[in-house]
């Protein structure tokens, strides 16, 4: 939601609306070039469709248009101009209040918008890399000067590297914001602040923001003034005007402060300014939603976020009705909270409700609907209902492809999910088809060495591995490791995953010592990030257990396999399909160690789980039965 439109929700004034004319402009973005504003250009010939009214053709060279409004709300159904696309898709299908302020609708050519996004991503990546290098140099200098201990040095470095985990989300968020930002709609002060932030000159941005005084003091003043207004009814009109202006100013400053700390991975400070902004006005749906979303995604403070989501939902329904885009957005966000907490039925209910609202408002083929369909697919994947998950992912991909075009990152992400499910279902031909599609799109958009390509290289390598094409598997898995080490460093979780995959290839080539070394590297990285008992550690414990199996060290293998199984059960319960592999491997270990009773017990548990998930004719079910039959026959011979 654009900042211009935020102003419409800051104060809820009780006024009687009479017929008025809403002014607006259809234009390209204003840009900052060499520190100077280059204004956007009006788009003559654009068509603006308002719900319940004849479409308005923009005839003015400056892109100006107008239409009469007599209701308390109006909705923009579509804006079209040949060769152009909307910069902010959220502007369509949303209800607005009539205002004396013009409604700005910003459009760009697809080529220009993509270039703006890539330019912003490139600039942000370079700035973040400079920040990381500076922090590493600083902590290195402190250690060499004996100003900190080795333990403090390691702890500080670990914290710095852990902060890098959120880089991809940070880059995506900031690149989206600055590729959509219309500098025409900012005054000179915030143009300069935004330019500093975009260019990574965060100290200058911080200094400029602080030049206007203590933001916390300003917020407190505003809040106190709001309380005084209730007692001074005779001064209400004048005071409300001052209040609106101050809230707008403080809200902008809070948000700019938030961005400066967000870019530095100082999430506690970033959250502080979002909380201040939310305190300014409890009726501002966007501010309440944004702080809750940040508390969930970056601080995992689910309980603290809940009241803000509740306030946002209550205000969204009061201001826009039960079935509006804001209600759907908040339902999606609360669904993600349930998903993170593994409350899958509750998450599924929220996602389904959000999908229904988006479909009614935007139509069944809108990208927002595709996002809800993707979320529902994730739930079914987590529940082990892979065929249903596949159906949802395929539907998501078709909608995104029709709405966004084949060569879009969101389409590539959908293809990746589809490929994952096909691999789980052992349809490696289809899995490879979709992973390669994903890889080609990403290459076109991001080049050869972007970290997101490492994920797809890794998936492709894993599929080649299962197809026993070990040379091709090694190429893609090593490519993923190379990209991750260069782009993310040695202490990133994606690098850990690449080490695990490379170890798999060393195991195939019977270089077990090196396989164990790489698996231990991966384990060490992830233990520092997640801790010993995090459920996600099961993957890394299992890999080490497998390596010990090949090395003939069954006791060590069993120790790591049991730890992996314990971690998985803590999150997935007793009957998730992923658990069956662990039970089967443990059964084999007990067999090798001569304990046939425990061996059969684990094989039978694996078979039962597979049969419930995939049916009695699945090859894994048959394999488990054959293995047990063979062991039983051995027992008969022994007798």
N, C-alpha and C positions, 0 to 999 in steps of 0.2 A: 504494500500500500504506500503510495507516494506521500512525501511530507506535506505537500500542498493539501492533500485530502485529510490528513490527520487533524488539521485545524477544525474541521467540521464536527469533531467529536469531543473537543476539549471542554466546553461548557454546554450544559443542556438548559437553554433559556426557554421559558414558557412564553411563546409568542403565537399569535394567530397569523397563519400564513395567508396572504392574499395572492392573487395572480401576479406573477412577475416574470421578467425575462432573464433566462440564464445565458450568460455569455461564455464563449469557449474559443479555444484555438487548437488547430491541428498543425503540428510543426515537427521539425527535426530537433535533435538535441543541441543545446548550447554546449560548447566545449571550451576548455582552457588550453591555449596553444602558446607555448613560451611565456607562460605566466599571465596571458591576457585573454579576456573573454572573446570568443568568436560566437556570436549569437546564432541560434538555430533559425532555419528558414521556414516560412509558412508553406503549407502544402495545399495549394489551390487544386480543386477537383476531387478532393477526398469526400467520401459520403459517410455521414454520421447517422446511425439509426437509434432513435429513442423509443423505448417501449410505449406503445399506444399512440405514436405519432408518425406522420409521414417522414421518411428519411430526409435529412438536411444535406444539401449539396453545398460544399464550401466554395464560394465564388471569389472570395477576397484573396489578394496576393499574400497577405500576411497570415492566411489560414484561419481568419476569424469566422465564427458562426454564432447563431443564437437561436433559441426556441422558447416559446412560452411555457411556464410551469405554474400550475394551480394547486397541485397536490403537495403533500408534505415531503414526498420523496420522488425521485425519478431514477430511471435505470438506462444505462447505455448498453444496447444490445449488440452493436457491432460498429466498427470503423474500418472503412476500406479505402485503399488507394493502390492502384496498379503499381507493382514493383516495390511495394513497401509492406512492412509488418509492424505490429505494435511492439514497442520496447517493453512495456509493462502489460503483460497479459491479464493481470488482476484488474485492470481498468474496465474490462468488459464483463457484463453480467452482474455488476455490482450496483447496489442502490446508493444514491447520493442525496444529500439535502441540498435544496436550492441555496445559493449563496451569492453575495455581491462579488465575491472573488471569482475570476474566470476559471473554467475547467480546462486544464491543459491536457491534451492527448498527444503523446510523443510517438512518432514513427520513424523508422529508418529502413534502408534497404537491407535485406538479409545479409548481404556481403559485408556491409559496413558494420552491422551489429555484431557479426561473428568476429570481424577484425578488432572491434573495440573490446570484446570479451577476451580475445587472445592477448591483445596488448596489455590489458589490465592484469591478466594472469601472469604474463611474463614479468611485468614490473614488480608485482607482489612477490613472486618467487625469488627474484633477485634480492629484493629488500630483506626478505626473511633469511636468505642465505647469509647476507652481510651481518644481520643481527646475530645469527648463530656463531659465525666466525669471531665476531667481536666478543661475545660472551665466553667462548672457548679460550681466546687469547687472554682475556682478563683473569679467568680462574687459573690458567696456566701460570701467569705472571705472579699471582698471589702464592701459588705453591712453590715456585722457584725462589721467591723471596722469603720462604718459611713463615708467611703470615697466616697460613691455614695448615691444618694437619692433613695427612693422606686421607683419613676417613672423611674429613670435611670436603676435601677436593673431590673424592669419588661421589659423595652424596650430592654435591652441587652439580657435578656433571650429569649424574643420573637424572636429577630434576630437570636440567636443561633439555636432555634428550627426550624425557617423557613429554615435555611440552610440545615437542615436534610432532607427536602423534596426531594432534588435531589440525596439522597444517593443511591437509587436503580439504577438510571442511571449511577451514578458515579462508583458504584461497578461493574456494567456490563461492562462499558467502560474499567476500569482499569484491571479487571479480564481477559477480552479478550486480552488486550495488553500484560499482563505479562504471560498469558498462551501460547501466540504465540511467545514471545520474544526468539530469538536465540542469546544467549550471545556470541557465537563464532564470530558474526559479529560486536561486539563492542570492542573498544580498552579498555585498563585497566581502564582508567579514567571513561569512561561512563558505564563500567560494575559496578564499585563501586557506581556511582551515581544512576544507575537503581536499584541496590540491596538495597541501602538506601531507595529509594522511595518505593519499593515493601515491605520492612520490616516496613514502617511507620516511619523511622528515618529521618523526613523531615528537621529538623534543620541541621543534618549532611550533607544531600544532598545540602541544600541551601548554607552551609558554603563551601563545596567543589566546587560548581559551582562558587561562588563568589571569590574563590582563584585565578581564572584566570582573575580577573579584572572586571571593569564596563562593563556589557553587552551592555548598551545603547551607551556608548562611542565606543565600538567595532563596533556596528552596524553603527553608524555615520561615523566612519573611513572607513568602507567598502563602504558605499554609496558615500562618498567624493572621495574615490579612483576610484570608477566606473566612476564618472564624469571626473576625470583627465585622465582616459584611452582614452576617446574620443579625447583628444587634443594631446596625445602622441602616435601616431600610431606606431612609430618606436619601442616602448617598449611593444607593445600590447601582443605579445606571452608570454613574461615572466610575465607581470602583470596579464594576464588572469589566468595563473596557480596559482598565489598567491590568486587571487580573488576566484577561485573555492574552494581552501582549506579553506580559511577564511569563506566563506559562509557556507560550510559544517559544520565547527566548530561552528559558531555562531548560525546556525539553530538548531543544536543539543542542544546547551546551552539554547537557547530561549525555545525550547520544553520541556526541563527538568525543567526549571524555571516554565513554565506553569503547568506542572504536580504537582510540589510541592504546588503551590497555589490552584490548582483545588482540590486536596485532602483535603485542609483546608477550602473549600467553599469560598475562597477569589476570587470570580469570576471576579471582576474588575481588580485585579492584574494578574490573569490568562489570561484575554483577552489582557492586556497590552503586555505580552510577545508574544502572538500569533500575535498581530498587528506588533510588531517589526520583528518577523520572516517573515511575509508577505511582509514587506517593503524591506527585503533583496533582493528579486527577484520576480518581477511581472510575470515572466514566469513559476514560480513553481505552477502548478495547485493545487497540494495537499495543499500547505500552504494557498493559496487564498480561497480554498473551506473550509478548516478547521476553519479559523478565522471567516468566514461568518456564518458557522453552529453554532459555539459557541456563537456568538453575538445574534443569533436568539433564541437558545434553553435555554440559561442561563441568558441573559440580556434583551431579547425581543426587541433588537434594530434593527428592521426590515429595517429601512431606511439606517442605517449605514452599514448593512450587504450587501445590494443590490449591491453596486459598486464592492465588492469583488467577489460576485457570477458572475457578468458580466465579470470581468477580467478573472476569472477561466474558464468561458464558452468560451470566445474568445480564450484563449490560448489552451484549450482542442481541439477545432476545428482546430486551426492552426497546432498543433503538432501531433494530432492523427486522424483527420478527423471528418466529420459530424456525423458519427455513430460509436462512440467508447464508451467504458464503462464509461469514465470520463464524457462525455456529458450526458449519462443516469443518472449517480449519481447526477450531478448538477441539472438536470431537476427534479429529485425526491426531492432534497433539496428545490428548489424554489417552488415546489408544496406544500411542507409542510409550507412554509411561507404564501402562499395563504390560506391554510387550517386554520392556526392559525388566519388569518385575516377574516375568514368566506367568502373568495372569492372562493366559491366552484366550479363554472364552470372553472375558471382559473386553480385551483388545479387539477381538473379532466383532463384537457387538458395536463398538464405537466406529470401527472402520466401515462396517456395513451401513450404519446410519449416515456417516459422512458421505459415502458413495451415493446414497439415495438423494441427499440434498443437492450435491454437486450435479447429479444427472438431471434433476428437475430444473435447476437454475441455468446450467451451462450446456445441457445436452449430453447424450450418452458418449459422444466421441471427443470430449474435451480432454486435454492433457491432465487436468486436475482429477478427472474421473479415472484416468489411467493410473495415476499415483495411488488412488485408493484401491484399485484392483490389484496393483502390485503389493500393497500392504496386506491385503487379504491373502494373496499368494504366499507371502512370508509366514503368515500364521499357519497355513496348512502345511508348509514345509517344516515348520517347527513341530507340528503335531505328527509328522511322519506320513501325512496324506499326500504323497508326492504327485500322483496323477492329477488330483484336484489343483495342487499348487501349479503344476505345469499348465493346466487349462487357463488359470488366471494370468500367468506370466505371458502366455501366447497372446491372450486378449489385450494385455497391457501393451505389448510390442506393436500390435496392429494399430491400436489407437494412436500411439506416439508416432509411428511411422507416417500415418495419414495426416496427422496434425502438424508435425515438426519436420517431416522429410526424413529420408533414409539416413543421411549423414549427420545425425544429431547425437550428442553424448548420451542423452536419456534413452535413445533407441539402443545404443551400444550396451548400456547398463541392463536393459531388458533382455537383450540377446545373451548376455553373460549369465543371467539368472536361468534362462531357458536351458542353456548349455549345461549348467550345474545340475539341473533336475534330470536331464537325459543321461548324464554320467552316473547319477545315483541309480537310475533305472537300467544301467548297463547298455544303453543304446549309444555306443561310442561314436557311431557314424553321425548321428544327429547332433550329439554333443560337440563334436569337432566342427560341424558345419556352422553352428551358432557361435562358438568361441572364435572361429576365424572371421566371421562377419563382424563381431565385436572388435577384434584386433584391427581390422582394416579401417573401420570408422574412426577409432581412436588415433591411428597413425595419421589419417588425413587431417584430423582436428588438432592434434597435439605434437606431432613429430614422432621420432623413433624412440626417444629416451625419457618420456614422461613416466613418473611413477605408476600411473594408472595402467600403463601397458604391461607392467611387470605382473600384475594380477592375471591378466589374460594369457600372457606367455606361460605363467605357472600352470594355469588350467589346461592349456593345450599340451604342455609337457606331461602333465599327469595322465591325460587321455592317451597320448602316445605310449606312456609307460604301461598302462593297462592293455594296450594293443601289442605290447612287446616289441615296439619299434624304439629300441633303447637309444639309438643314435639321434633320432629326431627328438626324443624326450630330453636327452642331455642338452641338446642345443637350446631348446626353449627354457628349460629350467636354469641353465647357466646364464642365459640372457636375462632372465628375471632377477637372478642374484646380482649380476653386474649392474643392472639399472638401479636396483634398490640400494646397493652399497654406495654408488655415486650420488644418487639423488637424496637418499634418506640417512645414510650413515650406518655404522656398525651396530648401533643400539636401538634400532627401530623394529617394531613388531613385524613389519613386512619383510625386513631383512632376515629376521629369525625364521619366518615361514620359508623363505628361499633357501636358507641353510638346510632346513629339514628336507626340502625337496631334492637338493643336491646330494644330501646324504643317502637318499633313496637310490640314486643312480650309482653311488659308490658301493652300496650294498649289492646291487645287481651285478656289478663288476667284481664282486668278492673282495673289495678293498675295505674290509670291515673296520680296521683301525681308523681309517679316515672317515668312514661313515659315522662311527661312534663320536669322533672328534667334532664333526659338523652338527650332529644331533645334540651334543652337549653344549655347543655354542648357542644353538637355538634355545635350549632349555635355560641357560644362564640369562640370556637376554629377557626372556619372558618371565622368569622368576623375579627379576628386578622390577619389571613393570606391573605384574599381576599379583605376585605373592605365591606362596607354595600351594595353596589349596583352592585357587580360583578354578571354577569348572572348565575354563578354556585351556587349562594346563594339561588336560587329559590327552590331547593330541600329541604333545611333546613327550609325556611320559610313555605313551604307547610306542612312539618311534624308537625311543631308547630301548624299551623292552624287546622290540622286534630285532634290533641290531644285536642285542645280547643272545637272542635265540640263534641267529646265524653264527655267532661266535661260540655257541655251545655252552654258554653260561646260563643254565636254566634257572638257577636260584635268583640271580640278579634280574633276569627277564621276568620272572613271576612277580617279584617285588614291584617293578615298574608297571606291569600290566594291571595288577590289583589296584595300584594307586590311580591309574587312568580310569579304571572302571568305577572306582569310588567317586572320583570327581564328576564323571558323567551322570551317574545316578542322582547326585545331589541336585542337578538341574533338570534332567529329562524324565525322572521317575524310573520305574522298573521295566517298562515295556516299550521304550522307544526303539525303533529299528537300528539306530546307531549303536546301541548297546550290544547287539548280537555279535558283531565282529569281535568285541572284547571278550565276551564269554567263549566264543569259539577258540580264540587264540589261547586263552587260559586253559581250556580243555586240552588243547594240544600239548601245552607245557606239562600239565599233570600226567598225561600219557607218557611223555618222554621221561618223566621222573618216576614212572612205575606205579602211579596211583590211579588205577583204572576206574575206581568208583567215582572219585572227584572229576576225572576226565569226562565220564559219561554224563554226570550231573550238569556240567557246564555246556557240553554239546547239546543236551536236551533243552536247556534254557535258551540257547541260541536258536535252535530249531523252532521252538514255540514262538519266539518273538518274530522271526522271519515269516512263519506261516500266517500269523495274524496280520502282518503288514503287506505281504505280497502273494499270499495264497499257497495252497499245498503243492502246486506244480512248479514253484520257483526252484531254480537250480541250486540255490543255497540250502533250501529245505531238504532237497533230495541228497545233496552232498553230506549234510549233517547226519541224516538217517543212515546213509551208507557207511559213514565213519563209525557210528555207534554199532551197527550190525557187525562190522569187521572186528571191533574190540570184543563184542560179546562172543563171537566165534573163537577168538583167541582164548577167552576165558574157558570155553568148553573144552578146548584142546588141552589147556593146562590141567584141567580136572582129570 
